[in-house]
Amino acid sequence: MDKFISSIKSFAKDEEGLTVVEYVIGAALLVGGLTFIFDNLGSKLSTSLNNTIDNIS
């Protein structure tokens, strides 16, 4: 039982897992932000391109 408690304490003190979680959260925020930016940019670019093609015709 003492070995089990020692293992739990060792696991709680280990910060390597936190680093992985922080990278995953950072990557998720980055992907979310880029998706938002490109979604809005894509809509504006599509509208602009359609207006340009309509003016040329």
MDTraj code that builds the backbone (N, CA, C; nanometers):
import mdtraj as md
import numpy as np

residues = "MET ASP LYS PHE ILE SER SER ILE LYS SER PHE ALA LYS ASP GLU GLU GLY LEU THR VAL VAL GLU TYR VAL ILE GLY ALA ALA LEU LEU VAL GLY GLY LEU THR PHE ILE PHE ASP ASN LEU GLY SER LYS LEU SER THR SER LEU ASN ASN THR ILE ASP ASN ILE SER".split()
xyz = np.array([
    [0.0831, -0.1194, 0.0000],
    [0.0000, 0.0000, 0.0000],
    [0.0875, 0.1257, 0.0000],
    [0.2003, 0.1186, 0.0710],
    [0.2900, 0.2337, 0.0781],
    [0.3487, 0.2660, -0.0595],
    [0.3769, 0.1597, -0.1371],
    [0.4303, 0.1784, -0.2719],
    [0.3265, 0.2456, -0.3619],
    [0.1999, 0.2111, -0.3438],
    [0.0913, 0.2691, -0.4217],
    [0.0791, 0.4187, -0.3928],
    [0.0826, 0.4566, -0.2667],
    [0.0731, 0.5976, -0.2278],
    [0.1948, 0.6738, -0.2788],
    [0.3109, 0.6116, -0.2714],
    [0.4321, 0.6739, -0.3228],
    [0.4217, 0.6974, -0.4736],
    [0.3629, 0.6018, -0.5438],
    [0.3449, 0.6169, -0.6893],
    [0.2501, 0.7314, -0.7207],
    [0.1441, 0.7448, -0.6440],
    [0.0475, 0.8527, -0.6663],
    [0.1130, 0.9887, -0.6402],
    [0.1909, 0.9989, -0.5329],
    [0.2606, 1.1245, -0.5028],
    [0.3596, 1.1592, -0.6134],
    [0.4305, 1.0596, -0.6631],
    [0.5262, 1.0811, -0.7711],
    [0.4550, 1.1283, -0.8974],
    [0.3401, 1.0680, -0.9280],
    [0.2624, 1.1067, -1.0455],
    [0.2118, 1.2508, -1.0319],
    [0.1680, 1.2883, -0.9111],
    [0.1155, 1.4229, -0.8881],
    [0.2249, 1.5286, -0.9040],
    [0.3479, 1.4947, -0.8687],
    [0.4582, 1.5899, -0.8795],
    [0.5150, 1.5992, -1.0209],
    [0.4867, 1.5006, -1.1048],
    [0.5400, 1.4972, -1.2411],
    [0.4718, 1.6047, -1.3242],
    [0.5499, 1.6957, -1.3795],
    [0.4938, 1.8060, -1.4592],
    [0.5059, 1.7830, -1.6088],
    [0.5620, 1.6718, -1.6500],
    [0.5776, 1.6457, -1.7932],
    [0.4426, 1.6332, -1.8622],
    [0.3463, 1.5733, -1.7967],
    [0.2115, 1.5601, -1.8525],
    [0.1457, 1.6949, -1.8723],
    [0.1711, 1.7885, -1.7807],
    [0.1141, 1.9216, -1.7944],
    [0.1675, 1.9919, -1.9181],
    [0.2930, 1.9705, -1.9492],
    [0.3511, 2.0324, -2.0682],
    [0.2791, 1.9852, -2.1939],
    [0.2495, 1.8577, -2.2016],
    [0.1786, 1.8034, -2.3171],
    [0.0390, 1.8642, -2.3268],
    [-0.0294, 1.8738, -2.2137],
    [-0.1639, 1.9324, -2.2124],
    [-0.1586, 2.0785, -2.2561],
    [-0.0585, 2.1511, -2.2104],
    [-0.0459, 2.2910, -2.2504],
    [-0.0235, 2.3051, -2.4007],
    [0.0597, 2.2177, -2.4572],
    [0.0805, 2.2216, -2.6026],
    [-0.0475, 2.1883, -2.6788],
    [-0.1235, 2.0919, -2.6302],
    [-0.2487, 2.0543, -2.6975],
    [-0.3478, 2.1697, -2.6923],
    [-0.3600, 2.2336, -2.5772],
    [-0.4512, 2.3475, -2.5655],
    [-0.4055, 2.4625, -2.6549],
    [-0.2756, 2.4894, -2.6570],
    [-0.2224, 2.5946, -2.7435],
    [-0.2476, 2.5656, -2.8904],
    [-0.2272, 2.4421, -2.9310],
    [-0.2521, 2.4044, -3.0706],
    [-0.3998, 2.4180, -3.1050],
    [-0.4867, 2.3784, -3.0125],
    [-0.6313, 2.3899, -3.0370],
    [-0.6722, 2.5363, -3.0513],
    [-0.6176, 2.6228, -2.9673],
    [-0.6482, 2.7655, -2.9802],
    [-0.5966, 2.8230, -3.1115],
    [-0.4787, 2.7805, -3.1522],
    [-0.4217, 2.8266, -3.2779],
    [-0.5079, 2.7832, -3.3967],
    [-0.5482, 2.6582, -3.3978],
    [-0.6329, 2.6072, -3.5066],
    [-0.7681, 2.6793, -3.5074],
    [-0.8245, 2.6998, -3.3904],
    [-0.9522, 2.7715, -3.3823],
    [-0.9407, 2.9137, -3.4332],
    [-0.8335, 2.9822, -3.3944],
    [-0.8126, 3.1191, -3.4406],
    [-0.7910, 3.1277, -3.5905],
    [-0.7101, 3.0378, -3.6436],
    [-0.6860, 3.0374, -3.7885],
    [-0.8125, 3.0028, -3.8663],
    [-0.8911, 2.9123, -3.8142],
    [-1.0177, 2.8775, -3.8797],
    [-1.1092, 2.9985, -3.8847],
    [-1.1186, 3.0707, -3.7748],
    [-1.2026, 3.1910, -3.7691],
    [-1.1534, 3.2961, -3.8682],
    [-1.0230, 3.3195, -3.8707],
    [-0.9664, 3.4208, -3.9600],
    [-0.9878, 3.3839, -4.1065],
    [-0.9554, 3.2594, -4.1440],
    [-0.9685, 3.2206, -4.2838],
    [-1.1139, 3.2090, -4.3271],
    [-1.2030, 3.1754, -4.2346],
    [-1.3447, 3.1695, -4.2690],
    [-1.3953, 3.3090, -4.3038],
    [-1.3625, 3.4075, -4.2211],
    [-1.4050, 3.5454, -4.2491],
    [-1.3343, 3.6010, -4.3720],
    [-1.2060, 3.5742, -4.3850],
    [-1.1305, 3.6222, -4.5007],
    [-1.1826, 3.5580, -4.6290],
    [-1.2159, 3.4313, -4.6231],
    [-1.2678, 3.3608, -4.7405],
    [-1.3991, 3.4193, -4.7889],
    [-1.4875, 3.4550, -4.6951],
    [-1.6157, 3.5153, -4.7333],
    [-1.5946, 3.6498, -4.8009],
    [-1.5081, 3.7323, -4.7430],
    [-1.4819, 3.8646, -4.8004],
    [-1.4126, 3.8523, -4.9357],
    [-1.3195, 3.7591, -4.9470],
    [-1.2486, 3.7389, -5.0734],
    [-1.3443, 3.6898, -5.1815],
    [-1.4333, 3.5995, -5.1461],
    [-1.5311, 3.5489, -5.2424],
    [-1.6238, 3.6607, -5.2904],
    [-1.6703, 3.7432, -5.1988],
    [-1.7572, 3.8558, -5.2363],
    [-1.6830, 3.9531, -5.3273],
    [-1.5615, 3.9846, -5.2928],
    [-1.4810, 4.0763, -5.3736],
    [-1.4557, 4.0205, -5.5128],
    [-1.4233, 3.8921, -5.5200],
    [-1.3975, 3.8285, -5.6491],
    [-1.5240, 3.8261, -5.7349],
    [-1.6381, 3.7957, -5.6733],
    [-1.7634, 3.7948, -5.7488],
    [-1.7980, 3.9349, -5.8004],
    [-1.7747, 4.0375, -5.7192],
    [-1.8007, 4.1743, -5.7636],
    [-1.7086, 4.2128, -5.8795],
    [-1.5845, 4.1738, -5.8724],
    [-1.4889, 4.2032, -5.9799],
    [-1.5302, 4.1341, -6.1094],
    [-1.5717, 4.0078, -6.1003],
    [-1.6138, 3.9337, -6.2201],
    [-1.7416, 3.9952, -6.2779],
    [-1.8321, 4.0381, -6.1920],
    [-1.9549, 4.1033, -6.2397],
    [-1.9242, 4.2356, -6.3101],
    [-1.8278, 4.3098, -6.2583],
    [-1.7900, 4.4371, -6.3213],
    [-1.7218, 4.4160, -6.4556],
    [-1.6447, 4.3090, -6.4688],
    [-1.5770, 4.2795, -6.5947],
    [-1.6794, 4.2379, -6.7002],
    [-1.7808, 4.1626, -6.6595],
    [-1.8813, 4.1147, -6.7555],
    [-1.9606, 4.2276, -6.8014],
])
top = md.Topology()
chain = top.add_chain()
for i, resn in enumerate(residues, 1):
    res = top.add_residue(resn, chain, resSeq=i)
    for name in ("N", "CA", "C"):
        top.add_atom(name, md.element.get_by_symbol(name[0]), res)
traj = md.Trajectory(xyz[None], top)
